[in-house]
Amino acid sequence: MPISSVLGVFICVSLVPNARLEHPISRRALVKENQDSSIPEQIHLSLGSQSNDIIVVWSTALNVKGFVEYGTTEDKLDKSISSNQELRQNSEQAAKFIHRAELKNLEPGARYVYRVVSEDSGLKSEIFTFDVPHQHPNRHDIFLMVADLGLRTKSLQFLVHEVLNYKYEAVFHIGDIAYNLDHEGGNLGDEFMKRIQKFTSCVPYMTTPGDHEKEIQHGKDTFYHYRHRFSMPNAPWPMTEESLWYSINIGHAHFISINTESLNPDTELGMKQLEWLRQDLLEANRFREFQPWIIVMGHKPLYCTKSVMEQTCDKENSPLRDVLEDIFYEHGVDIYFSGHKHCYERSWPLYNGKVFQNDYINPMAPVYIIIGSMGYEYILDLQRSDPYWLAFASADKSKELFGRLIVHNSTSLLWSVHAAASNEEVDKIFIKQKSHGSFGTPGPGAFERNQEEKSNREKLPQEPFYIVDPEVPWHFQYRRILLSLFVFCVSLVLFLFLRHSKVRKILRL
């Protein structure tokens, strides 16, 4: 397809409506400041409605028009079309304007070069390259999976190096981005996006919202920074709260990203997302001949051994599991990736708290993987006893881990986990699946029906393994007692202190 036929659509978003100079400066300094403020920064790519559509998003401090020059060679770059839209933001220091250009109908598997240009000043970014995901049925696809990645991550520079030196089709960031995008008036989000620009400008950076993206702006808007900083497939831009989920076909896999922050079936938004998910899975199964692997990503896990405050994924009764598990089982979801828990955990093929087999040869239920060990360690994290469904786990905080997913073909994929700082391989499994599709009818008796229908008794444990809420180890109970005693003592001292007459007189109580 000739480059001239490639369409481009560009939008600019202002995050601050009225930015004014507070102090008078010289004309020469003003010109230089305006030029510096129009430098394109925080450049990142994502996939459009299909895998050969590439979206370019970037930021500037000034409201300037811009465009993307792109093509297959540096000496022939086509310019995209531009338009403007204004939005609000409070910070005077953060980048206030976000721009979006969509490059459509690119040649699958081709390499393109591009640069971002601010029209008024003529300032240009450096020239970047990206490869459009291929559509060759006999080639494998490689994806990087990570969650809970922010500026506190010690291995961020190693992760950048990994992406630049390994041929990934896309990077999937499964929630909790930057910690947090909106903090310090947006400056923290800006800094994070600048640091990862080295790889996000070259490889599609696909995101999933997490609980740390659910900030509230102006009393009503949720996910404000997330909805404006990123552009995901088949969603308007800026994204709305009703479009924070998507799916995309890449090679042999159908990827689905869901928003676990709005999956309450008792709300209109939750019902809308669940209905979309069911319809998307029905459609994916219709075309399973072409994309046999179904991979779902959501920030919060369905199963876990880590207990953090109010979360329930380590309990027998989990609201999120109640909503999603039957859907995943019925529609044959192969893997569910999540984060939120700052550890790495991998389950056996599992449904309704029962392990269906202790290998990954023709799995008879979904596999659940948490890849959240890049996250900051909470002081209240508790490592519970290993349940029967847990195949492997790592809570070693000295190793910040990322995952590498290699989809070899329609029947085989490789999942491996590596320490970012050393690239040490921490975990690896092959999943072989010759018959993709529904695992069966969900509900009570699914384990027994599956055992009979699949004729795989030799691969099943002698007794079903049920998820249980094990006793908390004594040393964690001891820590809880000490923490409770400390809080009680502090409260008592404060109470007695405030009852003293001189103190009350000073404080005018």
N, C-alpha and C positions, 0 to 999 in steps of 0.2 A: 504494500500500500504506500503510495507516495506521501512524503511528509506534508505536502500542501493540503492533503485531505484530512489531516489530523486537526481536530477541533480543539479549541481552548476556551475555557470559561473562567473568568477571574472576578473575585469579589473582595472588597476591602471592608474590614470591620473596625470601627473606632471604639476603644474601650474607655475613652474619656471625651466628653463632648466639648468641654471648654478648657483648653490648656493655654495658659498665658504666662508671659515672662514676668517674674517678680521684680527684677532689678534691671536698670538700663545698662546696656553694654555697647561697645563700639560696633559700627556697621560691619567691619571685617570679622570681628569675633562672632557677630550674629550670623553672618553667612556661613562661617565654619561650623557653628553649632547646628545650624539648620541642615547642613550637609551631613554632619555626623549623625544627626537624628533621623536621617532618611536612609541610613545604611540597612539593608536587609539582614535580619538576624533570626535565630531560632528556626532555621529552615528544616522542615521535615516532610517526608513523603507518606502517603497512605494509598491504599487501593480504592478505586471507584466502584461503580456498580458491577463491574466485572474485572477480572484480573489483568486485563490489558488496558485498563483506564488508570492513570496515575494522577493523584491529587498532590499539589505542592502548596504548603501553608507556610507563611513566614510573618514576621512582625517588624514594625518600625515605630519609632517614638513620635514621628510627625505623620500627619494625614497627607500622604503623598500617593499619587497614582503610580502603579507599578505593573510589571508584566514579566513573563517568563520567556526567555529565548531558548529554544530547544531544537534538537535535530539529531541525526545519526553521526554527524561530523561537526567539528567546531567551525568549519568554514561555511556551513549552511545551517543557520539557526532561524526557525520560524518564530514569530512573535504571537503571543496569545492576546485575547481581547480582555478589556478591563471595565469594571463598573464599581460603584461605591455604595456603602451602607454604613450608618453610624449607630454605635451602641455606647453604653456607659461603663465607666470604671473610675475608682476613687483615687488611685495612686498617681502622684505627679512624677514618680521616678520610674515606674515600670513602663515597659513598651505598651503604648496605648492603642495601637492600630494593628489589626490582624488581617492578613491578606490570603486569598485562596485562588488558585488557578487549577483548572481541571484539563488534563491532556487526555483526549479520548481516542479510542480505536488505534492504539499503538500496535506495532508488530510484535506478536508473542515471541519471546526469546531474544529479541533484539536489544542491543545496548544503545542507550541514548545519552547525549551530553546536554547540559542545560546550565543556565545561570539566571539569577533573579536581578531585575533592574528596577531602580527607582526612577521614574520618568522625569520628574522635575529637576533633580540634581544630576542625573546621569550616573549615579553611583551604582556599581554592580557587585554582586557577590563573586566569589571565585567560581570556576567552572567545576561542576559536579557530574558524576556519571551514575546511571542506574540501569539495571537489567530488568526488562519486563518479564514477569513469570512466563515460563514456556508452557506449551500445551502438547508436548510430545508424550504419547502414551507409554513409551519405553524408557523414559528418564525418571530418575527419582527427584524428590523435592525435600529440601531441608529447611527447618524452621527453628528459631530460637524462642524458648518459652521462659518467661520470668514474671514475677509478681512482687509487689511491695518494694519497689525500687525507688530510692530517693537520694537526696544529697548526703544523708548520713551513711549511705552504703560505702564501705571502705574500698570495695573492688570495682567502683564505677569505671575507672580508667582501663582496668583489665577487660571489662565487659565491652567497652568501646573497641578495644584492640581485637577481641574475639570476633565481633561482627564484621570488622573491616578485613579480617584475614580468613574468613570462612564464608563460603558461598551460600548465603541464606536467601530464600525466596521472600521471607518476611520475618519480622520480630513481633511477637505477641506479648504485650505488657498487660497482665491480667489484674489490673486495679491497684490502687494506692500509688499514685504517681507523684513523685517529687517530695511529698510530705511537707507542705501541701501546696497545690498550685496557686491558691489564693492568699497564702500567708505573706506578711510584710507588704500588703497592698499589691500583691502579684509579683513582687521582686524575686521571691523564692522560686516561683514557677518559671520565671524568665531565666534565672541562673541555671536551673536544671535543664531546660530546653537548649540553652547555649552549650552546656557540657556534653550533651549527647548528640549535638548537631553533626559531629563527624560521621556518625553512622546513620542517623535518621535522614540525612540528606542523600544517602546512597541506597538505602534499603527501606521498603515500606514498613512503617512503624504503626502497628495495629493495636488499638487500646480497648480496654474493657473498664467500665467505671467501677470503683470500689467505694467503701464507706468514707474514705478520706476525700473523695471528690464531691461528696454530697454537702458542700457548703451552701449556706443560704445568704443571698444578696438581696438587699432592699426589702426584707421582710417576706418575700414570697418566692423568689427564683432559687431553685436548687440546681446543683451541678453547673453553676454559671460559668466558671472558668473552663471546666471540661467541655461544655457544649460549644464554646467559642474557640478554644485553642485547637480542637481536633475536628477532623471531618472523616466520618466512617461511611462504608458502603450503603447505598440505597436510603440515605437520610438527607433531609434538607440541611442547609447550612446558613446560619448557626443551627446546630441540632436542637431539637425540642426534647422535653422530658418524655415524650411519647415516641421518640426515635432513638433511644439509647440502647438499642439492640439491633443486631444485624447478622447476616450470613453471607458467605462468599465461597465460591468454588476455586480451589487452587490445585491443579494437578489431579491426583487421585483422591483428594480429601474435600469434604464439605465442612467448613468451619462455621460454628455458630457462637456468637458472643451474646450473653444475656446480662441483664442488670439485676443482680441479686438484691439490690436495695429497694426494688419496687416489685416484688413478687408476692405480695400479700393478696391472696385470692378474694379477700373481703373488700378490696378497693377496686375502683373502676380501672385504674392504671394497671394494677396487678392482673386483673382478668384480661385486659387487652394484650398484655405481653404473653400470658399463658396461651391465649388463643392463637397469637402469631406463632409461638413456638410449636404448637401442635400442627398448624398448617404448614410451617416450614419443614418440619420433619416428615410429614406426609409427602410433600413435594420432593424432598431429598430421597426418600425411599423409592419414588417413582423412577428416579434417574440414578439409582444405585449402581447400575451397570457401568456408569461413567465415573462417578465419585463414590466408590464403595465404602470408604472410611468416613464416619461421622464423628467429628471432634467438637465437643461443647466446652466453652470457657465461661466461667462465672467467678466473681471474686471470692465469694464465701463457699466453704466446702460443705458437702453433705455428710461426710464421715471424717473424724479426726480423733487424735489422742491428746491434743493440747487443749487445755481449758483456760480461756481468758475471759474473765468477768462474766458477762451475761450470755455468752455463746452456748449453743446447744448441740453442736455437731458431734460431741463426744457422749451425748446422752441417748437413751433408748428412744425417746420421743423428740424429734427435731422438726419444727415447722417447715423448714426449707426442704428437708428430705421428704416430708409428707406431700409437698407440692410437686416435686420434680422426679422422684425416684421411679414412680410408676410410668411416667412419660418416657423416661430414658430407657427403661426396660422394654416397654411395648414397641418402641420405634428403633430399637437396636443401636443405641448410642455406644460407640466403642470405648471412648475415653472421656472423662470429665476432668478438666484441669481447673484448679483454683489456687488461691493464695490465702490471704487474711491471717492464717496461722503462720508464725514466723519459724517454719521448719520445713523439712522435706519428708513426705510420707507417700507410700505407694501401697495400694490395696491389692488383694487377689480379686478375681472376678466376683462381684458381690451384688446381692439384691436382698432387700428386706432384712438386713442384718445377718444374712447367711452366705457363707463362702460356697460358691458353686464348684470350684476346682482349685487345685493348688499349682496350676501352671497357666501358661498363656497360649496354649495350642487350641485353636478354635474356641475362644472364650464363650461362655454361655450366659454372661452378664457383663455389665459395664465395669471398667476399671477406673478407680478414683485416685487422682494424683494431686498432692499439694506441693507447689513449688514456690514457697514463700520465705525461704531462708535468707533472702536479701534484706528482709525487714528488720527494723530496730527491735532489740530485745526488750520485752516488757518485764518489769520487776515481778509482776504477778503471774507470769507464765508458769504453768505446772505441767510437768511431764507425767502423764498417767501410765499405768501398767499397759503393756502391749496387749491389745485385744487379738482374738484369733484371726480377724480379717486382715490384719496388718502384715504385709509381706516384707516391707523394708521401711526403715525410718532413719533420719539423721537430724539430730538437734544440736550438732556441734557448731557453736556460734563462731568458732575460729575459721570456719569454712562457709563462705557465702556462695551459694550454688545457683547455677542456671541449668536449664534443660535443653537438650538438642533432640528434636524429633525428625527422623528421616523416614519418609514414606517411600519405600522401595518400589512397590507396585501395588496391585489390587489385593494381594493376599498377605503382604509382609511389611511390617514397619519396625523400626528400631528406636527405642527410647533410651537415652543415656543422660546422666546427670554429672556435672563437672564442677569442681571448685574454681571459681573465677580467677583467683590470684595465681594458681599453679596449673590450671587445666587438668588436674588430677581427676581421673574417672572414679566417681563415688558409687554409681549404680548404673546397671544396664540390663535391659530386657528386650527380647524379640517377641512381638505379638504376631501370631500367624492366624489368619482367619480365611477359610476357604468359602464359607457360606455367610455372607453379610445379609442382615435383615433383622426382623423382629426376633427378640429372644423368647417370646411367648406371651401368653395372657398374664398380666400382672395380678397380684392379689394373693390371698392365702392359698397354699398348695402349689405355688409356682415352682418351688424347689423340686417337689416330688414329680410334678408333670414334666419338668425339664429333664429330670433324671431318666424317666421312662422314654420320652420322645427322642432324646438325643442318643440313647443307648451308649452312654459314656460312664457307666457305673464305676469302672476302674479308675476314673480320674477324680471321682468325688470322695470327699472325706466320709468316713463311716457314719458319722453323725453330723447333722447340720450345726454350723457354728453361728451362734447368736451374738449379736453385739450386746455387751453388758456395760454397765457403769461400775468399774471396779473400785475397790476401796482405795482411797488416797494413801500413798505410802506414809509411814509414821513420821519420816523426817519433814514431809510437807505439812502434816498435821501439827508438828512441833513448831514449824515456822509460822503457821497460821495463829497458833496460840500466842506466840511471842509478839506477833504483829497486833493482835487484839489487845494484849496486855499493855503494849506500848501506847496504843490509842487511848485506852482507858486511863492510864496514868497521866498522859498529857491533858486529857479532858478534866481530870480531877484537880490537877495543879492549876489549870486555868480557872476552874470554878472557885477554888479557895482564894486564888489571887484576886478575883473580881469581888469577892465578898469582903475583903479587907476595907476598912472604913477610909483609910487614907487614899487607897487606890480609887475607890468609888468617888471620893471628893475630887481627885485630880481629873478623873474621866467624866465628872459631873453626872454620875448615875444616881 
